[in-house]
Every structure is written in C-alpha cells, then in structure tokens.
Amino acid sequence: MRKKLLLPYVLLVILLLVACSGPGGFKADFEYQIAPFEFTNQHNEQVSLDDLKGQVWLSQFVFTNCTSVCPPMMVNMVDIQAKLAEEGVEDYKIISFSVDPEVDTPEVFQEYLDMFDPQDQDKWEMLTGYTMEDISKFALESFKAIVIDDPNSDQVTHGVQFSLVNQQGQIVKMYNGVDDVPYEKIVKDMKALIKAGA
C-alpha cells in the first residue's frame, strides 16, 4: 500500500526534473543576443549572422601575430573538433573573429588555419574584413569580451573564452579557451544543444 502511495510522488519528481533540464537536456547559462554582422571569411566570401542561423557554433577571438594565447586556443579548438568527430557530431560551425583585421586578410587567415591542420576545414569560418573599432565594439556588446589594441606593439589584448552559440544566434555558454579547457563538457553541451534544436 505504501509503495502505491509513493509512486505518484516519485513520478511527479521525475517530471519536474525533466522539465527543469529544458529540451534535449540542455540548459543555457544566459542568452546574449549577437548583433547582426556580415564579415569576410578565409575564402573571400561574405558570412552573416543570418547565414549561421539554424546552426550551433563555437566562437573565439584570435589573431595571426599573437605570441601568447592564440596558438593554444587554436590547438584547443582543433582538439574539440576531433572530439566532436569521435562522437559523430556534424551539424556545427567554428567561428574565429580576427582582432587584428588590418593584418589578417582572408589569405593570411587561411594560411594560419592551415598551420593547425584541423580535421575538417569546412566547419571553420575565419572572419575578418572590418575595422579595429568595429570588432572592439562588436566583441564587447555581443560577447561581453574586451578587444584592446596595444599602441606600443603589434599585440592585441582580447578575451580568451570559447562561446557556444545557439540556433537563434544567442550566446548560451562560455568556457575557458586557454587553460583547463573542459573538452568533455563542451562536446556534451554541443550535442545537447544540437539535439534540442532538431
């Protein structure tokens, strides 16, 4: 008799837990809307926010003359892509925004990507073709990230997070892109987000 009385309560708790976890088991940390953009990729093609709608993507801010954080960020992103491939995840993009657009022409950005030899370059959009002022404003307003040019060197101070973006063009999670990168969590979150939007 007691077991019969407990069953409805157990079912109710399970239902509440499922409801709280959101569709597909994905729960956003926040929903920062990305401002509309149209930038140039490594193939000299225009890529806009609208072009990326409907897809999950992982983004970063890097530049080719970077002597500190960018090479490890690129290596870490390539490693994430390899882990996604191992899990059979295919419906996503990797977006890299240059924070040194005067130097990072499409051709230079393509050469930079080649250096890291990612498993599938078709997933990568290396974006440039704007002014330093534009990317500084865009990074701060959309990604809550700083981009500050150093007038005394060829280096740029910038955020080092990887940002996970949903199918509606909203940033829903951020991760450290340099140290202690949570590879398994990123892959798990991307799989859940893709499933939630399917």
C-alpha positions in Angstrom: 0.0 0.0 0.0 2.8 2.4 0.9 4.5 1.7 -2.4 1.4 2.6 -4.3 1.2 5.9 -2.4 4.8 6.7 -3.1 4.6 6.1 -6.9 2.7 9.3 -7.8 5.2 11.4 -5.8 8.2 9.7 -7.5 6.7 10.3 -10.9 6.0 13.9 -10.1 9.6 14.5 -9.0 10.9 12.9 -12.2 8.6 15.0 -14.3 9.8 18.2 -12.5 13.4 17.3 -13.0 12.9 16.6 -16.7 11.0 19.9 -17.1 13.8 21.9 -15.4 16.5 20.5 -17.6 15.0 22.0 -20.7 14.5 20.5 -24.2 17.1 17.8 -25.0 18.6 18.1 -21.6 20.3 21.5 -22.5 20.2 24.4 -20.0 21.6 27.8 -21.1 23.6 29.8 -18.6 22.4 33.0 -20.4 21.0 34.2 -23.7 23.1 37.1 -25.1 21.8 38.1 -28.5 24.6 38.6 -31.0 24.3 41.8 -33.1 23.8 41.3 -36.8 27.0 41.2 -38.8 28.4 40.4 -42.3 32.1 39.7 -42.4 34.6 38.2 -44.9 35.9 34.6 -44.4 39.1 33.0 -45.5 37.7 32.2 -48.9 36.8 35.9 -49.5 33.1 35.1 -49.1 30.6 37.1 -47.0 29.3 35.4 -43.9 26.5 36.9 -41.9 24.7 36.1 -38.7 21.7 35.1 -40.8 23.9 32.6 -42.7 24.7 30.9 -39.3 21.1 30.8 -38.0 19.8 27.3 -37.5 23.3 26.0 -36.6 25.1 25.6 -33.4 28.5 27.3 -33.4 31.6 27.7 -31.1 33.4 31.0 -31.4 36.7 32.6 -30.4 38.7 35.8 -30.9 42.2 35.3 -32.3 44.8 37.0 -34.5 47.7 35.6 -36.5 50.5 37.7 -35.0 49.5 36.7 -31.5 52.5 35.5 -29.4 50.7 34.3 -26.3 47.1 32.9 -26.1 46.0 32.4 -29.7 48.1 29.4 -30.7 46.9 27.3 -27.7 43.4 28.5 -28.3 43.6 27.3 -31.9 45.1 23.9 -30.8 42.4 23.5 -28.2 39.7 24.3 -30.8 41.2 21.7 -33.2 41.1 19.2 -30.3 37.5 20.0 -29.7 36.7 19.4 -33.3 38.4 16.0 -33.2 36.4 15.0 -30.1 33.2 16.1 -31.9 34.1 13.9 -34.8 34.7 11.0 -32.4 31.2 11.5 -31.1 29.7 11.7 -34.6 28.7 15.3 -34.2 28.5 17.1 -37.6 25.9 19.9 -37.5 28.0 22.8 -36.2 30.4 25.6 -37.1 33.6 27.1 -35.6 33.8 30.8 -36.0 37.1 32.7 -35.4 36.9 36.5 -35.4 40.1 38.4 -36.1 41.1 41.1 -33.6 43.8 42.4 -35.9 41.8 42.8 -39.2 44.3 45.0 -40.9 46.9 42.2 -40.8 44.6 39.3 -41.0 43.4 39.3 -44.6 41.4 36.3 -45.8 44.6 34.9 -47.4 46.6 35.3 -44.2 43.8 33.8 -42.1 43.7 30.8 -44.4 47.4 30.2 -44.0 47.0 30.5 -40.3 44.3 27.9 -40.2 46.4 25.6 -42.4 49.2 25.7 -39.8 46.9 24.0 -37.3 45.7 21.3 -39.7 42.1 20.9 -38.4 40.3 17.7 -39.3 37.6 19.4 -41.3 38.3 23.0 -42.5 34.7 23.2 -44.0 33.5 23.7 -40.4 35.7 26.8 -39.9 34.9 30.4 -40.7 37.9 32.7 -40.2 36.2 36.1 -40.2 37.8 39.5 -40.9 37.2 42.5 -43.2 36.2 45.2 -40.7 37.9 47.9 -38.7 39.5 47.6 -35.2 36.9 49.9 -33.8 34.1 47.7 -35.3 35.5 44.4 -33.7 36.1 46.1 -30.4 32.5 47.3 -30.2 31.1 44.0 -31.5 33.1 41.9 -29.1 32.0 44.0 -26.1 28.4 44.4 -27.0 27.7 40.9 -28.2 30.2 38.6 -26.5 30.9 40.7 -23.3 34.6 40.4 -24.3 37.3 43.0 -24.5 39.4 43.8 -27.6 42.1 46.5 -26.9 44.9 47.4 -29.4 48.3 47.9 -27.8 49.7 51.1 -29.4 53.2 50.2 -28.3 53.4 46.8 -30.0 51.7 44.6 -32.6 49.8 42.7 -29.9 46.1 42.9 -29.0 44.5 42.3 -25.7 41.4 40.2 -26.1 39.0 37.7 -24.4 40.1 34.1 -24.4 36.7 32.4 -23.9 35.1 30.0 -26.3 31.4 31.0 -26.7 28.7 28.5 -27.5 26.0 30.0 -29.7 22.6 28.5 -30.3 20.5 28.2 -33.5 18.9 31.6 -32.8 22.3 33.5 -32.7 22.4 33.7 -28.9 25.4 33.0 -26.7 24.3 30.4 -24.2 27.5 29.3 -22.5 31.2 30.3 -22.2 34.3 28.3 -21.5 38.0 29.0 -20.9 39.7 28.6 -24.2 43.3 28.5 -23.0 43.8 26.6 -19.7 41.9 23.7 -18.2 39.6 23.6 -21.3 36.5 21.5 -20.4 36.6 19.4 -23.6 34.1 16.8 -22.5 31.6 19.4 -21.2 31.8 21.4 -24.4 31.2 18.3 -26.5 28.3 17.3 -24.2 26.8 20.8 -24.3 27.0 21.0 -28.1 25.4 17.6 -28.6 22.6 18.5 -26.2 22.1 21.9 -27.9 22.0 20.4 -31.4 19.5 17.8 -30.2 17.3 20.5 -28.5 17.1 22.4 -31.7 16.5 19.4 -34.0 
